Amino acid sequence: MKKRGQIWISVAMYTALGVILVTLILSVGMPFVNKLKARNTVLQTKNVMYDLDGVIRTVSNEGFGSKRPVFVDIGEGDFSIRDNRISWKMVTEEKLGIEPNVDKECENEGALIIKEGGLNICSEQLGQGYEINLYLDYKDEVDIRSTLKTLSGKYNLVIEHKVSVNGESYIEIRG
């Protein structure tokens, strides 16, 4: 009769120990998983931006009437097309190896910006987190026009080199 009580006490202790171990593993592992997820999102978005930049430059160089499709998949963050700038922003708790601007915004002169080809990368510190910014700036190169302002999700875009009534050359991005 005494051994039966000992078995139930052992079962309760092993169950409690198992719950404690699972909790510890998750509490240690989740920040690492979140960091990998944020890093993967940034890398995927960089590839989308490189593809988009390549298509825009190709269409621009080919001349009037040139048209190319491009697939864009935005998983997280805010993707926008405004004022000859294509930009993407995401807020994360991870620094991701991009040194943040402490007292300056990415758009301000003197901000720390990493340049990878035509892609500009910068980070701003927001309290406990960071805002990662990736953008392509065409202000001195090509006139970009789009009816699309913000994108989220999967899109098939068409990039076309057009001429306005005034004879001005521009690149149109439409969905």
HELIX and SHEET records of a PDB file:
HELIX    1   1 LYS A    2  GLU A   62  1                                  61    
SHEET    1   A 8 ILE A 114  GLU A 116  0                                        
SHEET    2   A 8 LEU A 119  LEU A 126 -1                                        
SHEET    3   A 8 GLY A 129  ASP A 137 -1                                        
SHEET    4   A 8 ARG A  85  THR A  92 -1                                        
SHEET    5   A 8 LYS A  67  ARG A  82 -1                                        
SHEET    6   A 8 THR A 150  VAL A 163 -1                                        
SHEET    7   A 8 SER A 169  ARG A 174 -1                                        
SHEET    8   A 8 ILE A 144  SER A 146  1                                        
END                                                                             
